[in-house]
Every structure is written in C-alpha cells, then in structure tokens.
Amino acid sequence: MIKKEGPGWRIIFDSSRDNFSTLIGGETWAIELDKSEWKVLVEVVMELCNQYKLVKEQLMGDEDITLELERRPWLAILNGDQYGWNLRLILSASGLFNRGAEVYWPRHVTNNVVNAMRSMWDSDYL
C-alpha cells in the first residue's frame, strides 16, 4: 500500500484491491477509483497544471483564470490567480459501475496533491 497525505488531502493506492485500488480524498470527502479512472485523472490534472504554469506569469494583479479540461470520465476545472489555484473534479457516471462524483481541493492543498500524483506517476503506481 502506498499512502500520501497531508492536511486536507490524501491519496492511497492499494494494489491488493481489484476493482477500486486508489482512494483520493479531501477534508470532508473521499472516493475510490478504479485503475482507468485514476490514470485518466492523473493525466488530466498534470495537463491542467502545465497549462496553468504557462499562463500564470501573464496574469496581472487581481486577474483570475479558469481552465477546464474534459477527458471522459473526468471534467477538471482549475480556478486561480498568479499566486495559487483550486481544483474541482467531476466524475461522470459511466462504465460498468455507473457512478459519478464531484470533488474539490482548495488552493492551500493543490500543490501537495499534484506533487503526490506526479510522484506516484513517476513511480508507476497507475
């Protein structure tokens, strides 16, 4: 089992679990993901973060930005400014389990969550 967590977030990967091997969570919520949902989620979040890094230096003063990326089954929405961002994720009801969810990480935890995802990606925990 691989467990990464901090105040307001957690990611747990358990290879012994067949259907739902990854759990993601926030301050008051958690959801288990299957392998495909987790893989696509990491890809979407990494791509959004890369887009944000490209445009954040161009933001002026109080200017905000919203970036959206949809890749089934996920819709990811990044809201932020040049100093930080929050992340809302919507899992569409689809596939064998036909379930959906909406989750949110606030700006004070998003960098930690993304670093944990990137570390797990680099370590092949997908």
C-alpha positions, 0 to 999 in steps of 0.5 A: 500500500502506498499512502500520501497525505497531508492536511486536507488531502490524501491519496492511497493506492492499494494494489491488493484491491481489484476493482477500486485500488486508489482512494483520493480524498479531501477534508470532508470527502473521499472516493475510490477509483478504479485503475482507468479512472485514476490514470485518466485523472492523473493525466488530466490534472498534470495537463491542467497544471502545465497549462496553468504554469504557462499562463500564470506569469501573464496574469496581472494583479487581481486577474483570475483564470479558469481552465477546464479540461474534459477527458471522459470520465473526468471534467477538471476545472482549475480556478486561480490567480498568479499566486495559487489555484483550486481544483474541482473534479467531476466524475461522470457516471459511466462504465460498468459501475455507473457512478459519478462524483464531484470533488474539490481541493482548495488552493492551500492543498493543490500543490501537495496533491499534484506533487503526490500524483506526479510522484506516484506517476513517476513511480508507476503506481497507475 
